[in-house]
Each structure stands twice: as structure tokens, then as C-alpha cells.
Amino acid sequence: MPDKTVLYYSSNKEDPNFEQKIISDLLSKIGNLPLISVTQKPMDVGQNICVGDVGLSYLNEWRQMLIGAKAAATPYLVMAESDFLYSPEYFSFEPENENAIYRYNNVWMVFKERFYSFRRKHDSEGAQIVSRNLLIKILEDHLSGFPEWYQGNIKNLPMHKAKRPLYGCAPISYIEGRFACLSFKTGDGVRPRTSLERGKQNIKTRLPYWGRISDVKNTFLSNNIF
């Protein structure tokens, strides 16, 4: 039996054609790993849990992750987001420490409009593997006191100031990935911008496995059928 479950979560606010391409790519790579999806619209993606149109926010994203984590039956969870393309080796990684968060260390951004190159990001919550029990504890502790669902910037909630960062002091180990995972910024997510690594070495127009930035954009961001 697999010891990992892929947890896909989505607000369903991305362009449906784009999200379907993301899902098709995901399904082609996870092999026999079980898949749970927690979405705001019903979807035929693994074991689907639809929470309804609760809106776009990090709070809702974390709540959806918690629902999916509780529904899983394996010791570990592999995160999968609706605006992420993953390297095949991401799903083959075997975690060993139930008290650590494993983050893929080869993450590059694809901006729909802002840049015409890949831009490297240090790491991402969307490309991590974590113990199911640890993730449930982290999310339950952090979400206590917050409303169940919330649309908008959680910084506007009074209790946010009393909260430490979501993952707090949980140790993070990095997965040395040969090929990149790609995170898209389409303008339809929670935030239009993100932090990037500095330096010319972190800007590329071509990446191994994925090829040219123009090809990636034409394949995944165009209206062509996948």
C-alpha cells in the first residue's frame, strides 16, 4: 500500500481550461498514489470533497488542506495546487521523518504577463511533503480562533496579529530535485506577486525537462485544448 496521498486543493478561480491542463499533467505523474481533491466546485478528481463557493483567501486554502488531511488514510501527504506543475521525481520522494516538512528546493515561477522568463523562488507550500498527523496539528493550532471561512486578506482579521507564521518552528528539510516544479502567477490566485530569488542565475528562458518559457506558456496558458 502507498504511504503517501496526493492532496489537491483548489478555489476553482483559475481559468477552467488552464486548471484542467494542470490536473491532466498531475494525473500523468502520480502513478498509483491515492488522490484526494478538496475544491469549491464539484470535480472528478480522485476522491473529491466539495466545500462550496467559500471564496478566495489563504484561510480558506488552509481549511481545505485540513479537510483533505483528515480524509486521508496514509502517513504522509503530497501537496498539489491548482496552479502548479510538478516534476515526476517530486511524487517519488520517500520521506523518513514524521516531524519534518519536506520542501522541494527547485521551484520556478511562470508569470502570465509580468515576465517572459522563469524566475526562481526559494520554496513553496505548494511543493511540500509532510506527515499527515503533523499537518493536521499545525493547521488545527493555527486556525483556532479564526472564522471557518473568510474571503479577503487575513491580515484584516484582528486575531491574525497574535498568530505566528503558519509553520512556526517546524523543521524544514529540502528535497534536492533535478528538475523544476513550476508555479504559475495568472492573476487569479490569492496574491498576484511573490518573493523571488535575486541574481541573474535565477532568471532563465529555458529549463531542463520543461524547455522554453514560450513553450510552457503556449501549452498551459493558451486556450488550446491540452
Secondary structure, DSSP 8 states (H G I E B T S, - for coil): --SEEEEEEE-S-S-HHHHHHHHHHHHTT-TT--EEEEESS---SSEEEE--S--S-HHHHHHHHHHHHHH--SSEEEEEETTEE--HHHHH-----TT-EEEES-EEEEESSS-SSEEEES--GGGEEEEHHHHHHHHHHHHTTS-SS--S-GGGSGGGGG---TTTT--EEEE--SS-EEEEE-S-SS-S------SGGGEESEETTTEEHHHHHHHHTSSS--
